[in-house]
C-alpha cells in the first residue's frame, strides 16, 4: 500500500513539474508573443505616423502652392489694373492738352497722315467744341501747299465717338488716328515700359 502511495505521489509530482514547466513555457511564449506584438505595434505606429507626416507635408505643399498661385494671380490682376488705369489716364491727359498745343499736335499728325491732300477729317465732338478746327486744317493745307502737294483737306460734317485724335477719310478708305487706336496699336511695346516704371 505504501508503494502505491509513493507511485501516486511520484506521478502527482511529475505531473506538477510537467504542469509547472508547461506553464513556464507558455508564460515564456506568451511573453515573446507580447513583445513581438508590441514591436509590431510600435513599427505599425511609426509607419502610420510616417505616412501621416508625409500626407501632412504634401497637404501643406499643396496649400502653399495654391496660395502662391492665387497670390501670383492677384498680383498679375493688380498689375493689369494699374497698367489699364495708366493708359486711361494717358488718354485723358492727351485729350486735355492745352487747346493751342493740342491744335498744333493735331495739325502735325494730320499733315503726316495725308495721302493725296483731298481727304476729309473727322474730329471728336469734344474737339469740335473746344478747338478752331478750320484754323487747324488751314495750317495743314498751307503746309501741304508749301511742300508742293495738293492742299484740299476738309472738315467732315460728322463727329466721331472718341476722346481725341482724328479719322482721315478718302472715299471709302478711313485712316484711324484716334488716340484710342494709336495707344492700342502701340500698347504691347508701351506696356513693357509702363511695367518697368510702375514696378521697377
Order of alpha helices (4+ residues) and beta strands (2+ residues): alpha-alpha-beta-alpha-alpha-beta-beta-beta-alpha-alpha
